Amino acid sequence: GPPVVLLHGFPETSYAWRYQIEALKTRYRLIVPDLRGYGATDKAPTGYDKRTMANDIRALMSNLGIERAAIVAHDRGARVGLRLAKDHPDAVARFAALDNIPTRLLFGMMNARVAQASWFFLFQGVRDLPEALIQGREELWLRYILTSWTYDPGALSDADIAAYVHAYAQPGGLRGAFEDYRAWREDIAQDEEDKDVKLRCPTLALWGSEFEAAKMVDMAELWRGIAEDLTTAPIAWAGHLPHEERPAEVNAALEAFLAPWQG
């Protein structure tokens, strides 16, 4: 079927899309990679700026014989997807950004409240210390994040959390994810270059209405400044992981958004 690339966020891996794979697999050709440094990928020492990570996805598409695809992306993956859509507009047919405030805009509105809500940006941007504090305590760290980022703290099962613990406890598992955050200076510089260039492809902005960061901004207005052709889908009773917490509602929104994509 028409190709659709699913790009996960933090603190996840491609496992995050298990509910969307079931809903979309009969109609679409799904490409569901782990991002550079995450999950089963090599833990490259460099290349975590979003332009390089977007080029990873473009190269993957080319190796699979795919010149154009719909991109569905969450959180960190949405940062990669946005850069992909700007750097390679001919390769992106449609773009769905799930629960994402682009890095340039997030740092641009930084104050005490934003800093507290996005503490992980600052903590994980520090070199070496986060790995030293978390290594061997991955389960405690992930359980705190995953339960605090969902409206229902029990939305993810122990088995779900264990799948993420396995990924982040492997050698380099923490380092890869944190290097993604440590590239924020490069990411902002890249985004400043074309901040006034709007996406021309159909774009979906979807977010969990109960996530603290999403309450600090007008998400619809924010994404109207990024995309010319915008659909919005706030998901009620969901936090930062709406695709895992409210899969039925998210799948319905994605299916409606992707329906015009014929490949």
MARSE-57061 format. One record per atom (N, C-alpha, C): x negated, y negated, z; residue in three letters. Coordinates in steps of 0.05 Angstrom, whole numbers, padded with zeros to 5 digits, always signed. Last residue first. Example, Ala and Ser with C-alpha at 12.3 -4.5 7.8 and 13.67 -1.06 7.14 Angstrom:
-00257+00045+00142SER-00273+00021+00143SER-00258-00001+00157SER-00264+00114+00156ALA-00246+00090+00156ALA-00264+00066+00156ALA
This chain:
+00008-00142-00050GLY-00018-00132-00058GLY-00026-00141-00086GLY+00054-00163-00030GLN+00057-00139-00047GLN+00030-00129-00057GLN+00083-00196+00021TRP+00056-00188+00011TRP+00058-00162-00004TRP+00132-00206+00044PRO+00127-00216+00017PRO+00101-00207+00004PRO+00125-00181+00097ALA+00143-00170+00076ALA+00138-00180+00048ALA+00097-00204+00137LEU+00082-00190+00117LEU+00099-00181+00093LEU+00137-00227+00170PHE+00116-00244+00158PHE+00102-00230+00135PHE+00166-00182+00186ALA+00179-00203+00171ALA+00159-00221+00156ALA+00125-00154+00213GLU+00138-00141+00190GLU+00152-00162+00173GLU+00114-00190+00255LEU+00094-00184+00235LEU+00106-00172+00210LEU+00162-00189+00284ALA+00152-00214+00272ALA+00132-00209+00250ALA+00164-00135+00298ALA+00185-00147+00282ALA+00176-00173+00269ALA+00118-00131+00329ASN+00120-00116+00304ASN+00142-00127+00286ASN+00133-00163+00373VAL+00110-00171+00356VAL+00112-00157+00329VAL+00175-00133+00394GLU+00180-00160+00385GLU+00158-00170+00366GLU+00147-00085+00405ALA+00171-00085+00388ALA+00176-00113+00377ALA+00105-00099+00441PRO+00100-00090+00414PRO+00124-00091+00395PRO+00089-00131+00488ARG+00116-00132+00475ARG+00113-00124+00446ARG+00036-00117+00501GLU+00056-00120+00522GLU+00085-00119+00511GLU+00006-00117+00455GLU+00005-00093+00472GLU+00028-00094+00492GLU+00017-00166+00432HIS+00018-00142+00415HIS+00017-00116+00431HIS+00007-00203+00473PRO+00034-00197+00466PRO+00037-00171+00449PRO-00033-00218+00514LEU-00035-00194+00498LEU-00007-00186+00488LEU-00023-00261+00546HIS-00043-00264+00525HIS-00045-00240+00507HIS+00045-00247+00560GLY+00021-00263+00565GLY+00003-00264+00541GLY+00116-00251+00553ALA+00090-00239+00546ALA+00068-00259+00553ALA+00168-00270+00553TRP+00160-00251+00573TRP+00134-00236+00565TRP+00174-00283+00482ALA+00182-00287+00509ALA+00172-00264+00527ALA+00131-00307+00435ILE+00142-00282+00445ILE+00148-00285+00475ILE+00138-00353+00382PRO+00132-00349+00410PRO+00146-00323+00420PRO+00122-00360+00321ALA+00136-00338+00335ALA+00127-00336+00364ALA+00123-00399+00261THR+00116-00395+00289THR+00133-00374+00302THR+00093-00409+00198THR+00115-00397+00213THR+00106-00393+00242THR+00069-00458+00152LEU+00068-00445+00178LEU+00094-00434+00187LEU+00030-00482+00108ASP+00054-00465+00106ASP+00055-00448+00131ASP-00016-00509+00124GLU+00005-00523+00108GLU+00031-00508+00109GLU-00050-00508+00186ALA-00039-00493+00163ALA-00016-00509+00150ALA-00066-00543+00226ILE-00086-00525+00214ILE-00076-00513+00188ILE-00026-00570+00250GLY-00049-00586+00242GLY-00070-00569+00227GLY+00007-00530+00264ARG+00015-00546+00242ARG-00007-00564+00232ARG-00019-00512+00310TRP-00023-00497+00285TRP-00012-00511+00261TRP-00001-00552+00346LEU-00030-00547+00342LEU-00034-00533+00315LEU+00054-00545+00345GLU+00042-00570+00334GLU+00013-00566+00329GLU+00057-00495+00369ALA+00068-00499+00342ALA+00056-00524+00330ALA+00035-00504+00420MET+00022-00485+00401MET+00032-00489+00372MET+00020-00554+00457ASP+00043-00547+00439ASP+00031-00530+00417ASP-00014-00530+00516VAL-00013-00544+00491VAL+00014-00538+00477VAL-00010-00500+00561MET-00024-00526+00564MET-00022-00542+00538MET+00012-00451+00552LYS+00029-00471+00564LYS+00016-00499+00566LYS-00030-00421+00535ALA-00010-00429+00515ALA+00009-00450+00526ALA-00056-00411+00583ALA-00069-00428+00563ALA-00049-00438+00542ALA-00020-00376+00609GLU-00026-00402+00620GLU-00038-00421+00599GLU+00032-00342+00576PHE+00003-00344+00581PHE-00004-00372+00588PHE+00085-00338+00562GLU+00079-00339+00591GLU+00049-00341+00596GLU+00091-00331+00508SER+00100-00357+00520SER+00093-00360+00549SER+00042-00309+00465GLY+00058-00302+00489GLY+00066-00327+00504GLY+00048-00325+00395TRP+00035-00327+00421TRP+00054-00317+00443TRP+00031-00337+00328LEU+00047-00321+00347LEU+00033-00322+00373LEU+00034-00366+00267ALA+00023-00370+00294ALA+00041-00357+00313ALA+00021-00348+00201LEU+00039-00343+00224LEU+00023-00349+00250LEU+00017-00376+00137THR+00005-00372+00163THR+00026-00368+00184THR+00003-00374+00068PRO+00023-00372+00089PRO+00010-00363+00116PRO-00056-00414+00051CYS-00041-00388+00051CYS-00019-00389+00072CYS-00082-00460+00061ARG-00061-00461+00041ARG-00044-00435+00040ARG-00106-00494+00117LEU-00102-00468+00104LEU-00079-00471+00085LEU-00138-00558+00109LYS-00116-00541+00119LYS-00115-00515+00104LYS-00193-00592+00129VAL-00183-00574+00108VAL-00162-00555+00119VAL-00214-00618+00171ASP-00192-00632+00157ASP-00181-00615+00134ASP-00257-00588+00187LYS-00234-00591+00206LYS-00210-00603+00192LYS-00305-00570+00166ASP-00281-00570+00149ASP-00255-00573+00166ASP-00344-00580+00205GLU-00350-00585+00177GLU-00325-00587+00160GLU-00325-00562+00254GLU-00325-00591+00249GLU-00329-00597+00219GLU-00335-00508+00250ASP-00307-00517+00249ASP-00305-00547+00244ASP-00390-00506+00257GLN-00378-00497+00232GLN-00350-00507+00229GLN-00393-00526+00310ALA-00406-00541+00288ALA-00395-00532+00261ALA-00366-00486+00337ILE-00355-00513+00337ILE-00367-00529+00314ILE-00402-00443+00329ASP-00374-00441+00320ASP-00361-00469+00318ASP-00448-00460+00354GLU-00448-00455+00325GLU-00420-00455+00314GLU-00428-00460+00407ARG-00439-00484+00395ARG-00440-00482+00364ARG-00412-00407+00416TRP-00392-00428+00415TRP-00403-00453+00402TRP-00438-00359+00423ALA-00441-00372+00397ALA-00423-00397+00394ALA-00424-00334+00468ARG-00447-00351+00470ARG-00452-00366+00443ARG-00382-00300+00454TYR-00376-00325+00468TYR-00399-00344+00468TYR-00413-00259+00430ASP-00391-00272+00415ASP-00384-00299+00428ASP-00443-00242+00472GLU-00457-00258+00452GLU-00436-00271+00434GLU-00405-00213+00499PHE-00413-00238+00511PHE-00428-00255+00490PHE-00400-00167+00468ALA-00377-00184+00472ALA-00385-00212+00482ALA-00453-00146+00472GLY-00441-00153+00446GLY-00418-00172+00449GLY-00459-00137+00528ARG-00476-00156+00513ARG-00463-00165+00487ARG-00425-00095+00540LEU-00420-00122+00551LEU-00435-00143+00534LEU-00449-00054+00509GLY-00421-00060+00506GLY-00413-00088+00517GLY-00500-00036+00517GLY-00496-00059+00500GLY-00468-00068+00497GLY-00479+00029+00530PRO-00502+00011+00528PRO-00497-00011+00508PRO-00410+00027+00553GLN-00431+00039+00537GLN-00455+00019+00535GLN-00370-00001+00577ALA-00390+00011+00595ALA-00413+00024+00579ALA-00334-00016+00539TYR-00351-00036+00550TYR-00373-00025+00568TYR-00308+00033+00526ALA-00321+00017+00505ALA-00341-00002+00517ALA-00287+00051+00575HIS-00306+00068+00560HIS-00322+00051+00540HIS-00251+00009+00586VAL-00274+00013+00603VAL-00295+00030+00589VAL-00213+00019+00546TYR-00230-00005+00544TYR-00255-00003+00562TYR-00192+00067+00565ALA-00203+00065+00537ALA-00221+00041+00534ALA-00173+00052+00615ALA-00196+00071+00613ALA-00209+00070+00585ALA-00129+00023+00601ILE-00152+00009+00614ILE-00177+00026+00612ILE-00097+00065+00581ASP-00105+00042+00564ASP-00129+00028+00576ASP-00092+00096+00627ALA-00105+00107+00604ALA-00114+00085+00585ALA-00062+00063+00660ASP-00089+00070+00668ASP-00105+00081+00645ASP-00027+00018+00615SER-00029+00041+00632SER-00058+00045+00641SER-00004-00048+00614LEU-00024-00029+00605LEU-00027-00007+00625LEU+00035-00072+00647ALA+00040-00067+00618ALA+00021-00048+00606ALA+00034-00087+00699GLY+00033-00059+00693GLY+00037-00052+00664GLY+00040-00142+00700PRO+00014-00131+00706PRO+00011-00101+00701PRO+00072-00177+00653ASP+00077-00153+00669ASP+00050-00141+00675ASP+00042-00214+00626TYR+00064-00223+00643TYR+00072-00201+00662TYR-00029-00208+00627THR-00003-00198+00618THR+00018-00209+00637THR-00076-00224+00650TRP-00069-00236+00624TRP-00043-00225+00613TRP-00083-00194+00695SER-00077-00222+00699SER-00069-00236+00673SER-00095-00144+00675THR-00070-00147+00690THR-00063-00176+00694THR-00143-00154+00647LEU-00120-00143+00633LEU-00094-00146+00648LEU-00178-00174+00688ILE-00171-00190+00665ILE-00145-00180+00652ILE-00178-00130+00726TYR-00171-00157+00734TYR-00162-00174+00710TYR-00197-00089+00693ARG-00170-00087+00705ARG-00161-00114+00715ARG-00248-00107+00681LEU-00228-00105+00660LEU-00200-00103+00672LEU-00273-00106+00732TRP-00273-00130+00716TRP-00250-00129+00695TRP-00267-00052+00747LEU-00257-00073+00764LEU-00253-00099+00748LEU-00295-00026+00705GLU-00267-00021+00710GLU-00254-00043+00727GLU-00348-00045+00708GLU-00331-00052+00685GLU-00302-00047+00690GLU-00390-00043+00742ARG-00364-00051+00753ARG-00344-00058+00731ARG-00434-00032+00713GLY-00427-00013+00734GLY-00401-00019+00748GLY-00443-00100+00701GLN-00451-00073+00694GLN-00447-00054+00718GLN-00432-00150+00723ILE-00410-00133+00716ILE-00418-00104+00710ILE-00479-00178+00734LEU-00458-00177+00755LEU-00437-00155+00749LEU-00509-00174+00688ALA-00520-00164+00713ALA-00499-00161+00734ALA-00475-00199+00651GLU-00481-00170+00648GLU-00491-00159+00674GLU-00476-00252+00671PRO-00451-00236+00670PRO-00456-00206+00668PRO-00533-00267+00663LEU-00520-00263+00690LEU-00494-00247+00689LEU-00545-00272+00606ASP-00555-00250+00623ASP-00540-00245+00649ASP-00525-00338+00597ARG-00542-00317+00588ARG-00549-00298+00611ARG-00457-00358+00595VAL-00482-00358+00609VAL-00499-00334+00601VAL-00408-00348+00573GLY-00428-00362+00557GLY-00455-00365+00570GLY-00378-00325+00611GLN-00390-00307+00592GLN-00409-00321+00573GLN-00362-00373+00638PHE-00377-00352+00651PHE-00392-00334+00631PHE-00333-00401+00598LEU-00356-00413+00611LEU-00374-00392+00623LEU-00293-00366+00583PHE-00309-00379+00562PHE-00335-00389+00575PHE-00269-00354+00632PHE-00285-00333+00619PHE-00302-00344+00596PHE-00237-00398+00644TRP-00262-00393+00659TRP-00281-00374+00646TRP-00191-00423+00626SER-00210-00410+00606SER-00237-00405+00619SER-00167-00445+00670ALA-00152-00425+00654ALA-00170-00410+00635ALA-00208-00480+00686GLN-00200-00458+00704GLN-00185-00437+00688GLN-00211-00514+00642ALA-00234-00499+00650ALA-00227-00476+00668ALA-00160-00538+00643VAL-00168-00521+00621VAL-00191-00503+00628VAL-00165-00566+00692ARG-00144-00546+00688ARG-00151-00527+00666ARG-00209-00601+00682ALA-00210-00582+00704ALA-00189-00559+00700ALA-00216-00600+00609ASN-00215-00614+00635ASN-00214-00593+00657ASN-00222-00601+00540MET-00232-00590+00565MET-00229-00610+00588MET-00207-00608+00489MET-00188-00616+00509MET-00197-00607+00537MET-00249-00587+00459GLY-00243-00616+00456GLY-00223-00626+00477GLY-00248-00534+00468PHE-00269-00549+00481PHE-00263-00579+00480PHE-00202-00523+00436LEU-00202-00516+00464LEU-00223-00532+00479LEU-00217-00539+00385LEU-00195-00553+00398LEU-00195-00547+00428LEU-00259-00503+00374ARG-00264-00532+00372ARG-00242-00547+00387ARG-00233-00452+00379THR-00254-00461+00398THR-00258-00491+00398THR-00161-00449+00373PRO-00188-00449+00361PRO-00208-00462+00380PRO-00122-00409+00410ILE-00129-00437+00408ILE-00157-00439+00397ILE-00080-00354+00399ASN-00106-00366+00395ASN-00105-00396+00394ASN-00040-00311+00390ASP-00049-00322+00416ASP-00077-00333+00415ASP-00054-00290+00326LEU-00040-00283+00351LEU-00054-00295+00375LEU-00045-00309+00263ALA-00062-00314+00285ALA-00046-00310+00311ALA-00042-00283+00199ALA-00027-00284+00224ALA-00047-00287+00247ALA-00044-00301+00133PHE-00060-00301+00158PHE-00042-00303+00182PHE-00049-00277+00066ARG-00033-00286+00088ARG-00049-00283+00114ARG-00093-00269+00033ALA-00067-00274+00021ALA-00048-00286+00042ALA-00158-00283+00025VAL-00138-00282+00046VAL-00111-00289+00034VAL-00195-00292-00014ALA-00194-00265-00003ALA-00171-00261+00017ALA-00196-00345-00027ASP-00185-00327-00047ASP-00182-00298-00037ASP-00222-00368+00017PRO-00193-00371+00015PRO-00181-00352-00006PRO-00270-00362+00052HIS-00263-00344+00030HIS-00232-00345+00024HIS-00272-00400+00092ASP-00296-00395+00076ASP-00290-00379+00051ASP-00220-00398+00113LYS-00231-00424+00104LYS-00255-00419+00085LYS-00211-00345+00126ALA-00192-00359+00109ALA-00202-00385+00098ALA-00255-00337+00161LEU-00253-00322+00136LEU-00234-00336+00117LEU-00240-00370+00203ARG-00264-00376+00188ARG-00265-00361+00161ARG-00195-00342+00219LEU-00192-00370+00210LEU-00217-00378+00194LEU-00217-00292+00234GLY-00198-00294+00212GLY-00195-00322+00202GLY-00248-00307+00278VAL-00261-00295+00255VAL-00243-00298+00231VAL-00206-00323+00311ARG-00228-00342+00304ARG-00243-00333+00280ARG-00178-00276+00315ALA-00166-00298+00301ALA-00186-00320+00294ALA-00213-00246+00346GLY-00209-00238+00318GLY-00196-00260+00302GLY-00205-00272+00394ARG-00231-00274+00381ARG-00229-00266+00351ARG-00137-00272+00383ASP-00157-00283+00401ASP-00184-00286+00386ASP-00122-00228+00329HIS-00115-00237+00357HIS-00140-00249+00370HIS-00095-00224+00263ALA-00118-00226+00281ALA-00110-00238+00308ALA-00087-00201+00200VAL-00072-00203+00225VAL-00093-00202+00247VAL-00089-00218+00133ILE-00106-00216+00158ILE-00087-00220+00182ILE-00081-00187+00071ALA-00069-00202+00093ALA-00085-00197+00118ALA-00131-00191+00019ALA-00116-00177+00039ALA-00101-00197+00057ALA-00171-00178-00038ARG-00152-00196-00025ARG-00135-00180-00005ARG-00206-00139-00055GLU-00213-00167-00061GLU-00195-00186-00046GLU-00231-00079-00037ILE-00208-00097-00032ILE-00218-00125-00036ILE-00268-00038-00036GLY-00255-00044-00061GLY-00231-00063-00058GLY-00296-00031+00009LEU-00272-00015+00007LEU-00256-00021-00019LEU-00333-00070+00005ASN-00342-00042+00004ASN-00319-00023+00001ASN-00301-00115+00011SER-00313-00110-00015SER-00322-00081-00017SER-00288-00110+00066MET-00267-00109+00046MET-00279-00102+00018MET-00339-00116+00088LEU-00325-00091+00092LEU-00303-00089+00071LEU-00350-00169+00073ALA-00366-00147+00062ALA-00352-00120+00065ALA-00311-00195+00104ARG-00310-00197+00075ARG-00326-00175+00062ARG-00330-00181+00154ILE-00304-00171+00146ILE-00301-00173+00116ILE-00380-00208+00155ASP-00378-00180+00160ASP-00352-00168+00149ASP-00362-00260+00148ASN-00376-00248+00126ASN-00378-00217+00130ASN-00343-00268+00200ALA-00324-00268+00177ALA-00337-00255+00153ALA-00392-00268+00226MET-00373-00247+00232MET-00351-00245+00211MET-00415-00314+00204THR-00428-00289+00200THR-00408-00266+00205THR-00377-00352+00224ARG-00382-00349+00195ARG-00395-00323+00189ARG-00380-00347+00279LYS-00356-00337+00265LYS-00360-00336+00235LYS-00440-00320+00308ASP-00424-00343+00299ASP-00402-00332+00280ASP-00468-00274+00316TYR-00442-00276+00329TYR-00427-00302+00323TYR-00521-00260+00301GLY-00500-00260+00281GLY-00472-00262+00292GLY-00562-00213+00339THR-00555-00240+00329THR-00530-00237+00311THR-00569-00160+00354PRO-00579-00181+00372PRO-00570-00209+00364PRO-00513-00114+00349ALA-00533-00131+00336ALA-00543-00153+00355ALA-00496-00059+00365LYS-00497-00083+00382LYS-00519-00101+00371LYS-00452-00025+00320ASP-00479-00030+00330ASP-00478-00057+00346ASP-00385-00009+00344THR-00404-00021+00326THR-00432-00021+00338THR-00344+00010+00376ALA-00362+00030+00364ALA-00384+00017+00346ALA-00337-00047+00415GLY-00328-00020+00410GLY-00350-00002+00399GLY-00373-00103+00387TYR-00352-00092+00403TYR-00348-00062+00396TYR-00410-00123+00351GLY-00417-00123+00379GLY-00397-00109+00397GLY-00362-00144+00304ARG-00390-00142+00310ARG-00395-00143+00341ARG-00299-00111+00317LEU-00315-00133+00310LEU-00344-00128+00317LEU-00274-00050+00291ASP-00284-00064+00314ASP-00301-00088+00304ASP-00222-00051+00240PRO-00249-00048+00250PRO-00253-00059+00278PRO-00177-00028+00204VAL-00176-00036+00233VAL-00204-00032+00245VAL-00135-00033+00152ILE-00164-00033+00158ILE-00167-00044+00185ILE-00081-00001+00122LEU-00091-00015+00145LEU-00121-00011+00148LEU-00036-00009+00073ARG-00063+00003+00077ARG-00076-00013+00099ARG+00034-00004+00091TYR+00009-00019+00085TYR-00016-00001+00088TYR+00076+00030+00104ARG+00079+00011+00082ARG+00053-00002+00073ARG+00062+00062+00146THR+00077+00074+00124THR+00079+00056+00100THR+00038+00029+00185LYS+00021+00048+00169LYS+00036+00060+00145LYS+00065-00004+00220LEU+00058-00014+00194LEU+00046+00006+00175LEU+00074+00021+00269ALA+00096+00007+00256ALA+00090+00000+00227ALA+00024+00043+00283GLU+00048+00060+00281GLU+00070+00047+00265GLU-00006-00004+00287ILE-00013+00016+00267ILE+00011+00035+00262ILE+00017-00029+00330GLN+00021-00041+00304GLN+00014-00021+00282GLN+00000+00003+00372TYR+00028+00000+00367TYR+00034-00011+00339TYR-00057-00003+00369ARG-00044+00024+00367ARG-00014+00022+00360ARG-00092-00046+00372TRP-00071-00046+00351TRP-00056-00020+00349TRP-00131-00038+00410ALA-00110-00056+00416ALA-00086-00055+00397ALA-00172-00008+00388TYR-00151+00006+00403TYR-00127-00011+00409TYR-00210-00044+00372SER-00190-00037+00352SER-00167-00020+00365SER-00215-00075+00436THR-00227-00064+00412THR-00205-00058+00393THR-00216-00130+00483GLU-00205-00106+00471GLU-00224-00095+00450GLU-00207-00177+00517PRO-00229-00158+00520PRO-00221-00131+00509PRO-00211-00205+00451PHE-00225-00198+00476PHE-00204-00196+00499PHE-00180-00178+00392GLY-00192-00199+00408GLY-00207-00188+00432GLY-00183-00148+00325HIS-00176-00149+00353HIS-00189-00173+00367HIS-00154-00151+00263LEU-00178-00159+00278LEU-00171-00164+00307LEU-00132-00116+00209LEU-00125-00122+00236LEU-00151-00127+00252LEU-00114-00125+00142VAL-00137-00123+00161VAL-00128-00132+00188VAL-00079-00093+00093VAL-00076-00111+00116VAL-00099-00105+00135VAL-00063-00082+00024PRO-00082-00081+00047PRO-00077-00102+00068PRO-00005-00049+00002PRO-00020-00074+00003PRO-00038-00073+00028PRO-00016+00024+00000GLY+00000+00000+00000GLY-00017-00025+00000GLY
